[in-house]
């Protein structure tokens, strides 16, 4: 896992199903938002800056 992401507070969306399939988890840190595959947490997390994450969420809201 990427350095510094093991001690973050990870959570799934309330829209995620209870079966555990095809979900991502996010952890919000002071300078970035980290995203990982909930089925394989040993893989490195994707990291986006706060502004990049905000743009991504705005884009999804408009879709």
N, C-alpha and C positions, 0 to 999 in steps of 0.2 A: 504494500500500500504506500502511497506517496507519503513522504516525510511530513510529519505534523498533522496528519488527518486521523490518526488512531484515537486521539482523545477528544474528538469533536462530538457534539450531541447530534446524532443522525436521526432523521424522522422521515416517514413516508406521508404522502398526501392522504387526506381523509377520503379521497376518491379511490384510493387503492383498494382492491379486493382483499378478502381474507385468505385467498388461496395462495398468495405469494408469487403469482406469475406476472412476468413483465412489469415489474415495478422499479422505480428508481428511488433513492433516498437522497435527501439534501441535508447539508449542515451549513449553517450561516455563521461565518466568522467576521471579525471586524473589517477586514479588507477584501474578503472574497466569499463566494458561495461555492461549496463543493458538492459535486453530484457523483453518485456511484450506483452501480448495479446491485440491487438488493439481493439478487440470487448468487452473486459472486463478489463478496466484499473484499476478497484478497486482491482483486485487480485494482490498478491505480484509479484514483478519483479524478474526474474532470474538474478543473477549477476555473471559475469565471469571476472577473472583477464585479464589484457591486453595480456599476453603471451598465456593464454588459449584460448582467443578469436582469436588471430592470428593463432594458430594451427587449430582451427575449420574452419576458413575461408580458410586456405591452403588446408585442407581436402576437403572442398566443391569444390574448384577450380579443384581438381584432379578427382572428381567423374564424 
